Amino acid sequence: MKEASGELSMTLIVIVAAGVILAIFMAFKDPITKAIGDKWSEWTGKDVNAKTGYILRD
């Protein structure tokens, strides 16, 4: 029983850690995609929608 309890607590720790990592990723996703879109626009000279990747003007 004690071993099963230890496995349950480790599973819970892994699930919570994965949730924290996912939350941090989702918090920084929009600024990162905007920065990538801005850099892409600088390199290509074209405006790019950061969410879709479509070129807004030629």
Secondary structure, DSSP 4 states (H G I P E B T S, - for coil): -HHHHHHHHHHHHHHHHHHHHHHHHHHHHHHHHHHHHHHHHHHHSS-B-TTT--B---
